[in-house]
Structures are given as C-alpha cells and as structure tokens.
Amino acid sequence: MTPGLLNWTVESGLLRLCGELERETLLPLWQQRDELMQQADVIDVSGLERVDSAGLALLVHLRQIVLLRGKTPHFTGIPDKLHSLITLYNLQEIIADRR
C-alpha cells in the first residue's frame, strides 16, 4: 500500500475501503460515491490506516446515500483510531460497528 492513497472495491454488497481516507485522498471516492453506493450497503473500514474529519464526513454521507435507497447501512471493521474519532464527534449512533 502506497502512503497517501485510498483504494476500494465493491463486491456482493460490500464496499471495502483501504488506505488513507483524508481530505487529500477522498476526491476520487467522492466522485464515484453515488454509483458505488448503489451496489453496497455494508462499508468495511478495517483496511483504513488513517481517517481525518473530512473522511469521517464522507463516511456519514455514504451512510446517508444508502438510507435514501431505503436500505439499512452497516459499517464493519472499525479500527480503534477511527472509533476514537467517531466518539470525539459523538457519531456512535450513526457509525456503529456491525457485530
């Protein structure tokens, strides 16, 4: 994994994010968000090494796209650092790890 990159795959309703989800890296994902979220309602963030507040905002937005489709969005694999950021912004009820 090259530092400073964000990669993703969509398969069987699962969007898997890997790398760094930050202001500097999220534009390609932002540009494809509607198309990607037509194919996924589970977002696997276990491969994210870094997430900043802009990346967190994008995760909230991806969740909203799924809700607008009438589906129930789920997150899985939330790393400790991302969980801390979620708690800092009081988003535990919006971005919760599916167990």
PyMOL commands that place a pseudoatom at each C-alpha (Angstrom):
pseudoatom trace, name=CA, resn=MET, resi=1, chain=A, elem=C, hetatm=0, pos=[0.000, 0.000, 0.000]
pseudoatom trace, name=CA, resn=THR, resi=2, chain=A, elem=C, hetatm=0, pos=[1.485, 3.315, -1.061]
pseudoatom trace, name=CA, resn=PRO, resi=3, chain=A, elem=C, hetatm=0, pos=[1.176, 6.002, 1.631]
pseudoatom trace, name=CA, resn=GLY, resi=4, chain=A, elem=C, hetatm=0, pos=[-1.354, 8.689, 0.869]
pseudoatom trace, name=CA, resn=LEU, resi=5, chain=A, elem=C, hetatm=0, pos=[-3.561, 6.512, -1.306]
pseudoatom trace, name=CA, resn=LEU, resi=6, chain=A, elem=C, hetatm=0, pos=[-7.130, 5.375, -0.941]
pseudoatom trace, name=CA, resn=ASN, resi=7, chain=A, elem=C, hetatm=0, pos=[-8.313, 2.199, -2.633]
pseudoatom trace, name=CA, resn=TRP, resi=8, chain=A, elem=C, hetatm=0, pos=[-11.680, 0.487, -2.675]
pseudoatom trace, name=CA, resn=THR, resi=9, chain=A, elem=C, hetatm=0, pos=[-13.518, -2.485, -4.061]
pseudoatom trace, name=CA, resn=VAL, resi=10, chain=A, elem=C, hetatm=0, pos=[-17.196, -3.344, -4.224]
pseudoatom trace, name=CA, resn=GLU, resi=11, chain=A, elem=C, hetatm=0, pos=[-18.312, -6.949, -4.147]
pseudoatom trace, name=CA, resn=SER, resi=12, chain=A, elem=C, hetatm=0, pos=[-21.526, -8.646, -3.038]
pseudoatom trace, name=CA, resn=GLY, resi=13, chain=A, elem=C, hetatm=0, pos=[-22.960, -5.523, -1.424]
pseudoatom trace, name=CA, resn=LEU, resi=14, chain=A, elem=C, hetatm=0, pos=[-19.742, -4.701, 0.436]
pseudoatom trace, name=CA, resn=LEU, resi=15, chain=A, elem=C, hetatm=0, pos=[-17.661, -1.559, -0.109]
pseudoatom trace, name=CA, resn=ARG, resi=16, chain=A, elem=C, hetatm=0, pos=[-14.154, -2.252, 1.228]
pseudoatom trace, name=CA, resn=LEU, resi=17, chain=A, elem=C, hetatm=0, pos=[-12.003, 0.828, 1.875]
pseudoatom trace, name=CA, resn=CYS, resi=18, chain=A, elem=C, hetatm=0, pos=[-8.209, 0.599, 2.259]
pseudoatom trace, name=CA, resn=GLY, resi=19, chain=A, elem=C, hetatm=0, pos=[-5.505, 3.188, 2.828]
pseudoatom trace, name=CA, resn=GLU, resi=20, chain=A, elem=C, hetatm=0, pos=[-5.989, 6.777, 3.933]
pseudoatom trace, name=CA, resn=LEU, resi=21, chain=A, elem=C, hetatm=0, pos=[-9.418, 8.429, 3.882]
pseudoatom trace, name=CA, resn=GLU, resi=22, chain=A, elem=C, hetatm=0, pos=[-8.412, 12.067, 4.188]
pseudoatom trace, name=CA, resn=ARG, resi=23, chain=A, elem=C, hetatm=0, pos=[-9.138, 15.406, 2.580]
pseudoatom trace, name=CA, resn=GLU, resi=24, chain=A, elem=C, hetatm=0, pos=[-6.183, 14.906, 0.221]
pseudoatom trace, name=CA, resn=THR, resi=25, chain=A, elem=C, hetatm=0, pos=[-7.225, 11.405, -0.919]
pseudoatom trace, name=CA, resn=LEU, resi=26, chain=A, elem=C, hetatm=0, pos=[-11.019, 11.276, -0.918]
pseudoatom trace, name=CA, resn=LEU, resi=27, chain=A, elem=C, hetatm=0, pos=[-11.886, 13.145, -4.148]
pseudoatom trace, name=CA, resn=PRO, resi=28, chain=A, elem=C, hetatm=0, pos=[-11.958, 10.045, -6.430]
pseudoatom trace, name=CA, resn=LEU, resi=29, chain=A, elem=C, hetatm=0, pos=[-14.233, 8.223, -3.967]
pseudoatom trace, name=CA, resn=TRP, resi=30, chain=A, elem=C, hetatm=0, pos=[-16.430, 11.330, -3.639]
pseudoatom trace, name=CA, resn=GLN, resi=31, chain=A, elem=C, hetatm=0, pos=[-16.797, 11.488, -7.426]
pseudoatom trace, name=CA, resn=GLN, resi=32, chain=A, elem=C, hetatm=0, pos=[-17.945, 7.845, -7.596]
pseudoatom trace, name=CA, resn=ARG, resi=33, chain=A, elem=C, hetatm=0, pos=[-19.969, 7.743, -4.358]
pseudoatom trace, name=CA, resn=ASP, resi=34, chain=A, elem=C, hetatm=0, pos=[-23.451, 7.522, -5.885]
pseudoatom trace, name=CA, resn=GLU, resi=35, chain=A, elem=C, hetatm=0, pos=[-22.528, 4.727, -8.275]
pseudoatom trace, name=CA, resn=LEU, resi=36, chain=A, elem=C, hetatm=0, pos=[-20.645, 2.779, -5.605]
pseudoatom trace, name=CA, resn=MET, resi=37, chain=A, elem=C, hetatm=0, pos=[-23.387, 3.066, -3.013]
pseudoatom trace, name=CA, resn=GLN, resi=38, chain=A, elem=C, hetatm=0, pos=[-25.971, 1.746, -5.484]
pseudoatom trace, name=CA, resn=GLN, resi=39, chain=A, elem=C, hetatm=0, pos=[-24.027, -1.521, -5.202]
pseudoatom trace, name=CA, resn=ALA, resi=40, chain=A, elem=C, hetatm=0, pos=[-23.251, -1.634, -1.470]
pseudoatom trace, name=CA, resn=ASP, resi=41, chain=A, elem=C, hetatm=0, pos=[-24.926, -1.251, 1.888]
pseudoatom trace, name=CA, resn=VAL, resi=42, chain=A, elem=C, hetatm=0, pos=[-22.073, -2.552, 4.059]
pseudoatom trace, name=CA, resn=ILE, resi=43, chain=A, elem=C, hetatm=0, pos=[-18.914, -0.455, 4.388]
pseudoatom trace, name=CA, resn=ASP, resi=44, chain=A, elem=C, hetatm=0, pos=[-15.803, -2.288, 5.580]
pseudoatom trace, name=CA, resn=VAL, resi=45, chain=A, elem=C, hetatm=0, pos=[-13.344, 0.219, 7.039]
pseudoatom trace, name=CA, resn=SER, resi=46, chain=A, elem=C, hetatm=0, pos=[-10.941, -2.336, 8.543]
pseudoatom trace, name=CA, resn=GLY, resi=47, chain=A, elem=C, hetatm=0, pos=[-8.313, -1.527, 5.891]
pseudoatom trace, name=CA, resn=LEU, resi=48, chain=A, elem=C, hetatm=0, pos=[-8.202, 2.185, 6.656]
pseudoatom trace, name=CA, resn=GLU, resi=49, chain=A, elem=C, hetatm=0, pos=[-4.908, 3.280, 8.168]
pseudoatom trace, name=CA, resn=ARG, resi=50, chain=A, elem=C, hetatm=0, pos=[-5.843, 6.945, 8.642]
pseudoatom trace, name=CA, resn=VAL, resi=51, chain=A, elem=C, hetatm=0, pos=[-9.095, 8.910, 8.635]
pseudoatom trace, name=CA, resn=ASP, resi=52, chain=A, elem=C, hetatm=0, pos=[-9.427, 12.652, 9.207]
pseudoatom trace, name=CA, resn=SER, resi=53, chain=A, elem=C, hetatm=0, pos=[-12.575, 14.701, 9.834]
pseudoatom trace, name=CA, resn=ALA, resi=54, chain=A, elem=C, hetatm=0, pos=[-13.220, 15.089, 6.075]
pseudoatom trace, name=CA, resn=GLY, resi=55, chain=A, elem=C, hetatm=0, pos=[-13.005, 11.315, 5.682]
pseudoatom trace, name=CA, resn=LEU, resi=56, chain=A, elem=C, hetatm=0, pos=[-15.382, 10.838, 8.588]
pseudoatom trace, name=CA, resn=ALA, resi=57, chain=A, elem=C, hetatm=0, pos=[-17.824, 13.279, 6.976]
pseudoatom trace, name=CA, resn=LEU, resi=58, chain=A, elem=C, hetatm=0, pos=[-17.662, 11.228, 3.768]
pseudoatom trace, name=CA, resn=LEU, resi=59, chain=A, elem=C, hetatm=0, pos=[-18.487, 8.046, 5.717]
pseudoatom trace, name=CA, resn=VAL, resi=60, chain=A, elem=C, hetatm=0, pos=[-21.548, 9.781, 7.173]
pseudoatom trace, name=CA, resn=HIS, resi=61, chain=A, elem=C, hetatm=0, pos=[-22.524, 10.859, 3.642]
pseudoatom trace, name=CA, resn=LEU, resi=62, chain=A, elem=C, hetatm=0, pos=[-22.115, 7.316, 2.259]
pseudoatom trace, name=CA, resn=ARG, resi=63, chain=A, elem=C, hetatm=0, pos=[-24.419, 6.097, 5.021]
pseudoatom trace, name=CA, resn=GLN, resi=64, chain=A, elem=C, hetatm=0, pos=[-26.999, 8.701, 4.020]
pseudoatom trace, name=CA, resn=ILE, resi=65, chain=A, elem=C, hetatm=0, pos=[-26.914, 7.569, 0.373]
pseudoatom trace, name=CA, resn=VAL, resi=66, chain=A, elem=C, hetatm=0, pos=[-27.731, 4.012, 1.492]
pseudoatom trace, name=CA, resn=LEU, resi=67, chain=A, elem=C, hetatm=0, pos=[-30.567, 5.277, 3.704]
pseudoatom trace, name=CA, resn=LEU, resi=68, chain=A, elem=C, hetatm=0, pos=[-32.039, 7.217, 0.777]
pseudoatom trace, name=CA, resn=ARG, resi=69, chain=A, elem=C, hetatm=0, pos=[-32.142, 3.932, -1.172]
pseudoatom trace, name=CA, resn=GLY, resi=70, chain=A, elem=C, hetatm=0, pos=[-34.357, 2.518, 1.569]
pseudoatom trace, name=CA, resn=LYS, resi=71, chain=A, elem=C, hetatm=0, pos=[-31.646, 0.175, 2.838]
pseudoatom trace, name=CA, resn=THR, resi=72, chain=A, elem=C, hetatm=0, pos=[-30.023, -0.160, 6.251]
pseudoatom trace, name=CA, resn=PRO, resi=73, chain=A, elem=C, hetatm=0, pos=[-26.338, 0.832, 6.084]
pseudoatom trace, name=CA, resn=HIS, resi=74, chain=A, elem=C, hetatm=0, pos=[-23.776, -1.017, 8.181]
pseudoatom trace, name=CA, resn=PHE, resi=75, chain=A, elem=C, hetatm=0, pos=[-20.129, -0.444, 8.995]
pseudoatom trace, name=CA, resn=THR, resi=76, chain=A, elem=C, hetatm=0, pos=[-17.739, -3.232, 9.833]
pseudoatom trace, name=CA, resn=GLY, resi=77, chain=A, elem=C, hetatm=0, pos=[-14.122, -3.437, 10.998]
pseudoatom trace, name=CA, resn=ILE, resi=78, chain=A, elem=C, hetatm=0, pos=[-13.896, -0.026, 12.654]
pseudoatom trace, name=CA, resn=PRO, resi=79, chain=A, elem=C, hetatm=0, pos=[-10.273, 0.366, 13.867]
pseudoatom trace, name=CA, resn=ASP, resi=80, chain=A, elem=C, hetatm=0, pos=[-9.570, 1.883, 17.293]
pseudoatom trace, name=CA, resn=LYS, resi=81, chain=A, elem=C, hetatm=0, pos=[-8.308, 5.211, 15.905]
pseudoatom trace, name=CA, resn=LEU, resi=82, chain=A, elem=C, hetatm=0, pos=[-11.445, 5.669, 13.804]
pseudoatom trace, name=CA, resn=HIS, resi=83, chain=A, elem=C, hetatm=0, pos=[-13.612, 4.661, 16.752]
pseudoatom trace, name=CA, resn=SER, resi=84, chain=A, elem=C, hetatm=0, pos=[-11.922, 7.411, 18.800]
pseudoatom trace, name=CA, resn=LEU, resi=85, chain=A, elem=C, hetatm=0, pos=[-12.703, 9.975, 16.077]
pseudoatom trace, name=CA, resn=ILE, resi=86, chain=A, elem=C, hetatm=0, pos=[-16.318, 8.771, 15.905]
pseudoatom trace, name=CA, resn=THR, resi=87, chain=A, elem=C, hetatm=0, pos=[-16.600, 9.193, 19.677]
pseudoatom trace, name=CA, resn=LEU, resi=88, chain=A, elem=C, hetatm=0, pos=[-14.963, 12.642, 19.565]
pseudoatom trace, name=CA, resn=TYR, resi=89, chain=A, elem=C, hetatm=0, pos=[-17.652, 13.818, 17.112]
pseudoatom trace, name=CA, resn=ASN, resi=90, chain=A, elem=C, hetatm=0, pos=[-20.408, 11.963, 19.028]
pseudoatom trace, name=CA, resn=LEU, resi=91, chain=A, elem=C, hetatm=0, pos=[-21.344, 9.852, 15.997]
pseudoatom trace, name=CA, resn=GLN, resi=92, chain=A, elem=C, hetatm=0, pos=[-21.574, 6.463, 17.741]
pseudoatom trace, name=CA, resn=GLU, resi=93, chain=A, elem=C, hetatm=0, pos=[-25.226, 6.025, 16.807]
pseudoatom trace, name=CA, resn=ILE, resi=94, chain=A, elem=C, hetatm=0, pos=[-24.573, 6.977, 13.178]
pseudoatom trace, name=CA, resn=ILE, resi=95, chain=A, elem=C, hetatm=0, pos=[-21.413, 4.961, 12.577]
pseudoatom trace, name=CA, resn=ALA, resi=96, chain=A, elem=C, hetatm=0, pos=[-21.558, 1.794, 14.651]
pseudoatom trace, name=CA, resn=ASP, resi=97, chain=A, elem=C, hetatm=0, pos=[-19.638, -1.381, 14.021]
pseudoatom trace, name=CA, resn=ARG, resi=98, chain=A, elem=C, hetatm=0, pos=[-21.925, -4.217, 12.944]
pseudoatom trace, name=CA, resn=ARG, resi=99, chain=A, elem=C, hetatm=0, pos=[-21.325, -7.148, 15.230]
for i in range(1, 99): cmd.bond("trace and resi %d" % i, "trace and resi %d" % (i + 1))
show_as sticks, trace
zoom trace
